[in-house]
Every structure is written in C-alpha cells, then in structure tokens.
C-alpha cells in the first residue's frame, strides 16, 4: 500500500489495520488465468462494513492498488455525506428558531383577527 492511501485514510481518521484484506479466485471471462489464480482482491473496513472487490486487472498487485483506492473513495464519500447531513440539520434548526420578520408578524396578527371574527360570530346553541 502506498503513502497516498495511508494519508487519505489518516485524513479520514481511519487506520489500515481496520481493513480486512483477502485474495480470492476470480470469476467471469478470461479462462485459466482468471479462474485459477487469486487475482481478485476483496477489502472490508470492519468498523463501517464498507466492502470493495476488484478484479479489473490480471495482476493481483494492480487489483490491490485499485481496491484500496476504491475503498478510500467510498469512505470519503460516506464522510462527505455525513458532513452534509450535519450541515443540513444545523441549517434546518437555524431556520426553525430564527425570529419572524415584520411582514410575517403582521400577516399572523391579521389572520388571528379574521379567525377571531369568525369565532365571535358563532353563538351559543339555543333551544328554539
């Protein structure tokens, strides 16, 4: 694993020791070279459960590099999505608790007055 991937994982606050790595038999087209060699790389980040499987190249080393890069990309996208969700929640909370504008207050009071007129028109139900 190269330094770029180590720095990407460190920036996310994750360790390469948390990743389970296996080399498994490939499948699909390609004949003996694919089906008899363990060139397919499977990675799983244990804490998050994110899995990556790579079999694009014939070389195990090339597949390993690609798999690590894909795993980093997936973890980064999850982190970005979580940060965006937190930011959206904060913005929603700010909108919910901000003070009403003057126009909103005027409209609210007018609506209340109209409603009061409607309610005052109601009378007691009498026996006729």
N, C-alpha and C positions, 0 to 999 in steps of 0.2 A: 504494500500500500504506500502511495506516495505522500509527500508533505502537504500537497494541496488538499487532499481529502482529510488528512489529520486536522488541518487548520479549519476546514469547513465544519467538521464535527465539533471542534473546540468552540467555534463561534456559536454553535447551537447549544453548547453546554452538555454535549454527549461524548461518551468515550467509545473507542473502537472495541474495548473489551466487552461492551454490552451487546455486541453483534455476534450472532451465531453464523458461522460460515461452513457450507458443505459443498462438496463437489460431487455431482450426481451424473448418471448416464444421460446423455442427450436423447432426444426423440425427434421424429419427423424425417424429412428427406435428407439424404446425404450419404446413405449407405453405411459401410463398416466404420468409417472414420467418425461418424456422429454416434452411431448406436453402440459401439464397443469401447468408446473412451469416455472418461468422466470429464468432459469439457464444459458441461453445464454448471454454472455457479449459482448457488442459492444462498441468499443472505436474509437474516431476520433480526431486526432490532428488538430485543426482548422487552424492554420497558413499554414501548409503544405498540408492538405487534406488527410493525410495517415489514412486509416481505417483498423481496426482489428476486427475480430469476432471470438469468441472462444466458443465452445460447446463440448469440448472433454470429460469433466468430468461430473458427475451427480451433483456435488456440485457447487453452484454459487461462493463460495469463491475460490475454486481451479481454476475455469474458469477465475475468475477475475485476479488472480496472473499470470496465463498463458498469458492472453490477454495483461497485462501490460508488461510482458517480451517480447512478440512478437512485441508489439508496439515499445519498446526501440530498439530491434534488427533491425526493419525496418528503424527507424530513424537513427541509427548508420550506417547502410549500405548506406543510402542516403548521409550521411555526408562524408563517405569514398569515395563514387563515385564522389562527388563534388570536394573533395580534389584531387583525382587522375586526374580529368579532368583539374583542375587548373594547376597541376604539368605538365601534358602533354602539355598544351598550352604554359607554360613557356619554356619547353624543345624545342618545335617546334619553338618558337620565337628565342631562342638562336641559333638553327641550321640555321635559316633563315638569321641571321645577323652576323654570325661569318665570320672571314676573310678566304679567299680562300687559299688553300695550294699552295706550289710552283708548284707541278705537275699539279694542276688544272689550274693555270695561264699559264703554258707552253702549255698545251693542248688547252686552249682557244685561245691563240695567233696563234698557228698552224692552228686551224680551221678558224680563221679570215683571215689568209694569203691565205689558199686554196679558201675561198669564194671570196677574192679579185681577185684572178687569174681567177676564173670563170666569175666574173662580168666584168673584163677588156677584156675578150675575146669577150664579146658582143660588137657589133659595132652599129653605127647609121644605122638605116634602110634607105637605099638609093633607089632611083628610078632607076631601070635598064632598 
